[in-house]
Amino acid sequence: MSTVTLAKALNAGLRDALAANPRVLLFGEDVGRLGGVFRVTDGLQKEFGEERVFDTPLAESAIIGTAIGLALRGFRPVPEIQFDGFVYPAFNQIVSHAAKYHNRSGMALPLTIRIPYGGNIGAVEHHSESPEAYFTHTPGLKVVTPATPADAYGLLRSAIDDEDPVIFFEPKARYWQKDELELPVPHVPIGQARIAHEGESVTVIAYGPTVETALQAAKAGEAEGLSLEVIDLRSLVPLDTETLLASLHKTHRAVVVHEAPVFGGFGAEIAARLSHDAFDFLEAPVERVAGLNIPYPPSRFEKLYLPDVDRILEAADRVVAYA
């Protein structure tokens, strides 16, 4: 066993995927010689060569357009979008072409788009956004996000092996989160949530960067006699509703947590699903704890914008007290 960061686990996942399949290609802005701005791809170009790990121009639409073409030619491209807020120039390529190609032609499109996302790193605008709802709303895409080093490795290997396009969101504030594990770890099936912490009073549903925040809230809640069950979705599309409903049968109350603005966020879909499928045993409305309905603020204000332990506990208290 060794101490492995989430970034190191991603690096190992990419390395093992490149070694296992010569059709896997890794490319994006600064992923080659520099090893990525977060060093997630460090050392991979040296090991596998410039034909398989290479730098691209600063043109996200071209990056994804090239990746689509490569996938159609039998490769398994893994393009990187350097920061979450840079994905929008590639939006048309992703939603109009990558997402629809299989349905349109019957051909597989094995494509994994890596996107570092989320805030809490003290960065300026366009570097701290959470655009997952745009892609979960697009049929034809799978959307996943790990919260631990083990899941970072396992989900990434599953995404690269998948025959459909996968949006792989990496929680950049958790790149340095460490776990004791021995790599490689088993692949994590896409569409399978995990219970990160068992509890009895409230189900707290989180994903990506907010899972650790929810776990901190669960620990703090124990001191107050509040038992929170934390579910790490891991996969947004497809969504593991079975695990969510099983938890609600026990707790009868739910709080959904994400960094994206609350209005129209992915938490609204979860709340709607639970309100419909679990109406008979919900004892309180589903609460949402999320970012504010404003553009991502300057770094000195992001602590006020992001969900934190206090906001999660306050939401949990409200659903427990609901009459």
TASULFEN-V603293 format. One record per residue. N is the residue number from 1. RES is the residue in three letters. PHI is phi in whole degrees, -180 to 180 (999 if undefined). OMEGA is omega as a letter, one per 30 degrees, with the letter a starting at -180 (999 if undefined). BURIAL is # if it has 24 or more other C-alpha atoms within 12 Angstrom, else .. Layout:
N RES PHI OMEGA BURIAL
N RES PHI OMEGA BURIAL
This chain:
1 MET 999 l .
2 SER -143 l .
3 THR -83 a .
4 VAL -127 l #
5 THR -82 l #
6 LEU -62 l #
7 ALA -63 l #
8 LYS -66 l #
9 ALA -65 l #
10 LEU -64 l #
11 ASN -59 l #
12 ALA -67 l #
13 GLY -64 l #
14 LEU -66 l #
15 ARG -61 a #
16 ASP -68 l #
17 ALA -67 l #
18 LEU -63 a #
19 ALA -71 a .
20 ALA -78 a .
21 ASN -141 a .
22 PRO -67 l .
23 ARG -88 l #
24 VAL -77 l #
25 LEU -126 a #
26 LEU -125 a #
27 PHE -158 a #
28 GLY 158 a #
29 GLU -77 l #
30 ASP 70 a #
31 VAL -79 a #
32 GLY -87 a #
33 ARG -62 a #
34 LEU -76 a .
35 GLY 86 l #
36 GLY 86 a #
37 VAL -66 l .
38 PHE -105 l #
39 ARG 63 l #
40 VAL -69 a #
41 THR -102 a #
42 ASP -58 l #
43 GLY 84 a #
44 LEU -75 l #
45 GLN -66 l #
46 LYS -62 a .
47 GLU -80 a .
48 PHE -113 l #
49 GLY 93 a .
50 GLU -74 l .
51 GLU -81 a .
52 ARG -113 l #
53 VAL -132 a #
54 PHE -144 l #
55 ASP -85 a #
56 THR -125 l #
57 PRO -64 l .
58 LEU -80 a .
59 ALA -151 a #
60 GLU -63 l #
61 SER -61 l #
62 ALA -68 l #
63 ILE -59 a #
64 ILE -74 l #
65 GLY -61 l #
66 THR -63 a #
67 ALA -63 l #
68 ILE -62 l #
69 GLY -62 l .
70 LEU -64 l #
71 ALA -62 l #
72 LEU -68 l #
73 ARG -94 l .
74 GLY 98 l .
75 PHE -87 l #
76 ARG -120 a #
77 PRO -75 l #
78 VAL -127 l #
79 PRO -77 l #
80 GLU -112 l #
81 ILE -95 a #
82 GLN -60 l #
83 PHE -140 a #
84 ASP -51 a #
85 GLY -72 l #
86 PHE -93 a #
87 VAL -76 a #
88 TYR -63 l #
89 PRO -62 l .
90 ALA -96 a #
91 PHE -60 a #
92 ASN -64 l .
93 GLN -61 a #
94 ILE -74 a #
95 VAL -84 a #
96 SER -90 a .
97 HIS -121 a #
98 ALA -58 a #
99 ALA -70 a #
100 LYS -105 a #
101 TYR -65 a #
102 HIS -63 a #
103 ASN -65 a .
104 ARG -75 a .
105 SER -119 a .
106 GLY 82 a .
107 MET -90 l .
108 ALA -69 l #
109 LEU -136 a #
110 PRO -75 a #
111 LEU -144 l #
112 THR -117 a #
113 ILE -101 a #
114 ARG -86 a #
115 ILE -136 l #
116 PRO -62 a #
117 TYR -144 l #
118 GLY 92 a #
119 GLY -106 l #
120 ASN 72 l #
121 ILE -122 l #
122 GLY 70 a .
123 ALA -100 l #
124 VAL -82 a .
125 GLU -60 a #
126 HIS 73 a #
127 HIS -123 a #
128 SER -143 a #
129 GLU -92 l #
130 SER -131 a #
131 PRO -92 a #
132 GLU -62 a #
133 ALA -64 l #
134 TYR -58 a #
135 PHE -90 l #
136 THR -66 l #
137 HIS -81 a .
138 THR -103 l #
139 PRO -60 a #
140 GLY 105 l #
141 LEU -111 l #
142 LYS -100 a #
143 VAL -131 a #
144 VAL -134 l #
145 THR -156 a #
146 PRO -85 l #
147 ALA -124 a #
148 THR -134 l #
149 PRO -57 a #
150 ALA -61 l #
151 ASP -71 l #
152 ALA -59 l #
153 TYR -67 a #
154 GLY -66 l #
155 LEU -70 a #
156 LEU -64 l #
157 ARG -63 l #
158 SER -67 a #
159 ALA -64 a #
160 ILE -67 l #
161 ASP -78 a #
162 ASP -71 a #
163 GLU -86 a #
164 ASP -110 l #
165 PRO -66 a #
166 VAL -124 l #
167 ILE -90 a #
168 PHE -110 a #
169 PHE -86 l #
170 GLU -106 a #
171 PRO -73 a #
172 LYS -64 l #
173 ALA -69 a #
174 ARG -104 a #
175 TYR -55 a #
176 TRP -101 l #
177 GLN -67 a #
178 LYS -116 l .
179 ASP -138 l #
180 GLU -89 l .
181 LEU -159 l .
182 GLU -113 l .
183 LEU -87 f #
184 PRO -78 l #
185 VAL -111 a #
186 PRO -61 l .
187 HIS -62 l #
188 VAL -102 a #
189 PRO -61 l #
190 ILE -71 a #
191 GLY 101 a #
192 GLN -125 l #
193 ALA -79 l #
194 ARG -135 l #
195 ILE -87 a #
196 ALA -81 l #
197 HIS -157 a #
198 GLU -84 l #
199 GLY -156 a #
200 GLU -124 a #
201 SER -93 a #
202 VAL -144 l #
203 THR -90 l #
204 VAL -105 a #
205 ILE -105 a #
206 ALA -141 l #
207 TYR -159 l #
208 GLY 58 a #
209 PRO -68 a #
210 THR -87 l #
211 VAL -64 l #
212 GLU -63 l #
213 THR -63 l #
214 ALA -65 l #
215 LEU -66 l #
216 GLN -63 l #
217 ALA -66 l #
218 ALA -63 l #
219 LYS -66 l #
220 ALA -66 a .
221 GLY -66 l #
222 GLU -59 l .
223 ALA -68 a .
224 GLU -104 a .
225 GLY 77 a .
226 LEU -108 a #
227 SER -101 a #
228 LEU -102 l #
229 GLU -98 a #
230 VAL -104 l #
231 ILE -111 l #
232 ASP -96 a #
233 LEU -62 a #
234 ARG 62 l #
235 SER -119 l #
236 LEU -88 l #
237 VAL -135 f #
238 PRO -72 a #
239 LEU -98 a #
240 ASP -85 a #
241 THR -70 a #
242 GLU -61 l .
243 THR -66 l #
244 LEU -64 a #
245 LEU -67 l #
246 ALA -62 l #
247 SER -67 a #
248 LEU -68 l #
249 HIS -61 l #
250 LYS -90 a #
251 THR -96 a #
252 HIS 67 a #
253 ARG -146 a #
254 ALA -144 l #
255 VAL -130 l #
256 VAL -109 a #
257 VAL -127 l #
258 HIS -155 a #
259 GLU -84 a #
260 ALA -64 l #
261 PRO -52 a #
262 VAL -67 a #
263 PHE -72 l .
264 GLY 73 a #
265 GLY -74 a #
266 PHE -63 l #
267 GLY -60 l #
268 ALA -66 l #
269 GLU -65 l #
270 ILE -63 l #
271 ALA -60 l #
272 ALA -65 l .
273 ARG -60 a .
274 LEU -68 a #
275 SER -65 l #
276 HIS -83 a .
277 ASP -81 a .
278 ALA -120 a #
279 PHE -56 a .
280 ASP -71 a .
281 PHE -123 l .
282 LEU -77 l #
283 GLU -107 l #
284 ALA -161 l #
285 PRO -61 l #
286 VAL -71 l #
287 GLU -92 l #
288 ARG -122 l #
289 VAL -118 a #
290 ALA -153 l #
291 GLY -69 a #
292 LEU -81 a #
293 ASN -84 l .
294 ILE -141 l .
295 PRO -58 a #
296 TYR -55 a #
297 PRO -82 l #
298 PRO -57 a .
299 SER -58 a .
300 ARG -69 a .
301 PHE -111 a .
302 GLU -68 l #
303 LYS -65 l .
304 LEU -79 a .
305 TYR -85 a #
306 LEU -81 l #
307 PRO -60 l #
308 ASP -136 a #
309 VAL -60 a #
310 ASP -62 a .
311 ARG -67 l #
312 ILE -68 l #
313 LEU -66 l #
314 GLU -64 l #
315 ALA -65 l #
316 ALA -63 l #
317 ASP -62 a #
318 ARG -66 a #
319 VAL -73 l #
320 VAL -71 a #
321 ALA -83 a .
322 TYR -61 a .
323 ALA -120 999 .
